[in-house]
Amino acid sequence: MPEWSDFSGGLTRTLRDVGDRVFVVIYWQANPHKYVQFAGGKQELHAQAAGPDVVSQEDSGGMTAAGWEPPSEFDPPNWSFSLPLPAVAAEYSALAERCVVALRDACRLPGPDGLVYKAWRNGEWPLAGETWSPERIAARDRGESSLDLPWLGIPPVRE
C-alpha cells in the first residue's frame, strides 16, 4: 500500500517530465471531483486542485497555507498554482507536496490507493497569425492520446 510520501516522491519525478502541451489529471476513482491536474506550457507548469464544490470552507485555510491560490468567481473555480519554468528539483517537490495537501487534507482522501490518472500530449499547431509550410505541417508533432507515467505509482485510466 503506497503512502503519501511515496506518492509525493513519484509525483515530483513525474512533474519534471510534464512539458509543453502535456496534460495530467490525477483523481480519486470513486469520486472524480477529487483531483489535481496539470497543464504543461513552454514557460510554466500550471496546477489546479478541486474547488469549493469539494473543498469545504474549513479546509480552505490549509490550501492557502500550502501555497494554492484561492478559486476565483470565473470558470473554472479551482485552486491554482503556476510554477515558472525552468524549475529546480525543490520547486517540483514543493508542488508535489502542495498536491498531497489538496488530496489528503482538503479532499480528505485516506491514501493514494484509489487514485488513477489520465495523461496526454496535445498535437502541435501554428499559433494565431503564424503560417506553416506544407512540409512543416506534415512534420508536426501530432501528440499522444495516452501517456504512461510509471513514476506516479498509480494506475492509468484507458478510454
C-alpha positions as CSV (number, residue, x, y, z in Angstrom):
1,M,0.0,0.0,0.0
2,P,1.7,3.2,-1.1
3,E,1.9,6.1,1.4
4,W,1.5,9.8,0.7
5,S,5.3,10.2,0.9
6,D,5.8,7.6,-1.8
7,F,3.2,9.3,-4.0
8,S,4.8,12.7,-3.4
9,G,8.2,11.4,-4.5
10,G,6.7,9.8,-7.6
11,L,4.7,12.9,-8.4
12,T,7.9,15.1,-8.0
13,R,9.7,12.9,-10.5
14,T,6.7,12.9,-12.9
15,L,6.2,16.7,-12.9
16,R,9.8,17.2,-14.2
17,D,8.5,15.4,-17.4
18,V,5.3,17.4,-17.8
19,G,6.4,19.6,-20.8
20,D,4.7,21.8,-23.3
21,R,1.2,20.6,-24.4
22,V,1.2,17.8,-21.7
23,F,-1.9,17.4,-19.6
24,V,-2.2,15.2,-16.5
25,V,-5.3,14.7,-14.4
26,I,-5.0,12.7,-11.1
27,Y,-8.3,11.8,-9.4
28,W,-10.0,9.6,-6.9
29,Q,-11.5,6.8,-8.9
30,A,-14.6,6.6,-6.6
31,N,-15.2,10.4,-6.9
32,P,-13.6,12.1,-9.9
33,H,-14.4,15.5,-8.4
34,K,-11.5,15.0,-6.0
35,Y,-8.5,15.7,-8.2
36,V,-5.4,17.7,-9.1
37,Q,-4.5,18.5,-12.7
38,F,-1.6,19.9,-14.6
39,A,-1.1,21.7,-17.9
40,G,2.5,22.0,-19.2
41,G,3.5,25.1,-21.1
42,K,6.7,26.4,-22.5
43,Q,7.2,28.9,-19.6
44,E,5.2,27.5,-16.8
45,L,3.6,24.4,-15.3
46,H,0.0,25.2,-14.2
47,A,-1.6,23.2,-11.5
48,Q,-5.2,23.1,-10.3
49,A,-7.0,21.3,-7.4
50,A,-10.7,20.8,-6.7
51,G,-12.6,23.9,-5.9
52,P,-15.2,24.9,-3.4
53,D,-17.7,22.2,-4.6
54,V,-15.3,19.7,-3.0
55,V,-13.1,21.6,-0.6
56,S,-15.0,22.9,2.4
57,Q,-14.6,26.4,3.8
58,E,-12.9,24.9,6.9
59,D,-10.3,23.2,4.6
60,S,-9.5,26.3,2.6
61,G,-7.1,27.6,5.2
62,G,-4.8,24.6,4.7
63,M,-4.9,25.1,0.9
64,T,-3.9,28.7,1.3
65,A,-1.1,27.8,3.8
66,A,0.2,25.2,1.3
67,G,0.6,28.0,-1.3
68,W,-2.5,27.4,-3.5
69,E,-4.2,30.5,-5.0
70,P,-7.9,30.6,-4.0
71,P,-10.6,29.9,-6.5
72,S,-12.0,32.9,-8.4
73,E,-15.5,33.5,-9.4
74,F,-14.5,32.7,-13.0
75,D,-14.6,29.3,-14.7
76,P,-13.1,27.0,-13.6
77,P,-13.4,27.9,-9.9
78,N,-10.4,25.8,-8.8
79,W,-7.5,26.3,-6.5
80,S,-4.5,27.0,-8.7
81,F,-0.7,27.4,-8.7
82,S,1.7,28.2,-11.5
83,L,5.4,27.1,-11.4
84,P,7.6,29.2,-13.7
85,L,9.9,27.1,-15.9
86,P,12.7,26.1,-15.8
87,A,12.3,25.0,-12.2
88,V,14.7,23.2,-9.8
89,A,14.0,19.9,-8.0
90,A,13.0,21.6,-4.8
91,E,10.2,23.6,-6.6
92,Y,8.8,20.4,-8.2
93,S,8.9,18.7,-4.7
94,A,7.1,21.7,-3.2
95,L,4.4,21.5,-5.9
96,A,4.0,17.7,-5.2
97,E,3.6,18.4,-1.5
98,R,1.1,21.1,-2.3
99,C,-0.9,18.4,-4.3
100,V,-0.7,16.0,-1.3
101,V,-2.2,18.7,0.9
102,A,-5.0,19.1,-1.6
103,L,-5.8,15.4,-1.9
104,R,-5.1,14.2,1.6
105,D,-6.2,17.2,3.7
106,A,-8.7,19.2,1.7
107,C,-10.3,16.3,-0.3
108,R,-9.9,14.1,2.8
109,L,-8.6,11.0,0.9
110,P,-7.2,8.3,3.2
111,G,-4.2,7.5,1.0
112,P,-3.1,7.3,-2.6
113,D,-4.7,3.9,-3.1
114,G,-7.7,4.6,-5.3
115,L,-6.0,7.4,-7.2
116,V,-5.8,7.0,-11.0
117,Y,-4.6,9.3,-13.8
118,K,-5.1,10.3,-17.4
119,A,-2.2,11.9,-19.3
120,W,-1.9,13.1,-22.9
121,R,0.1,15.5,-25.1
122,N,-1.8,17.7,-27.5
123,G,-0.7,17.9,-31.1
124,E,1.3,20.9,-32.3
125,W,-0.4,23.6,-34.3
126,P,0.6,27.0,-35.6
127,L,-0.1,29.9,-33.2
128,A,-2.5,32.6,-34.3
129,G,-1.0,34.6,-37.1
130,E,1.7,32.1,-37.7
131,T,1.9,30.4,-41.1
132,W,3.4,26.9,-41.6
133,S,4.6,25.4,-44.9
134,P,3.0,22.1,-46.0
135,E,6.3,20.4,-45.1
136,R,6.1,21.8,-41.5
137,I,2.5,20.8,-41.2
138,A,3.3,17.3,-42.3
139,A,6.3,17.1,-39.9
140,R,4.3,18.5,-36.9
141,D,4.1,16.6,-33.6
142,R,0.7,15.0,-33.6
143,G,0.7,14.4,-29.9
144,E,-0.2,11.3,-28.0
145,S,-3.7,10.4,-26.7
146,S,-2.3,8.4,-23.7
147,L,1.0,8.9,-21.9
148,D,2.4,6.4,-19.4
149,L,3.7,7.9,-16.2
150,P,5.2,5.0,-14.3
151,W,6.8,7.1,-11.6
152,L,3.4,8.1,-10.3
153,G,2.9,4.6,-8.9
154,I,-0.9,4.7,-9.6
155,P,-2.8,3.1,-12.5
156,P,-3.7,4.9,-15.7
157,V,-7.2,5.1,-17.0
158,R,-7.5,4.0,-20.6
159,E,-10.6,5.0,-22.6
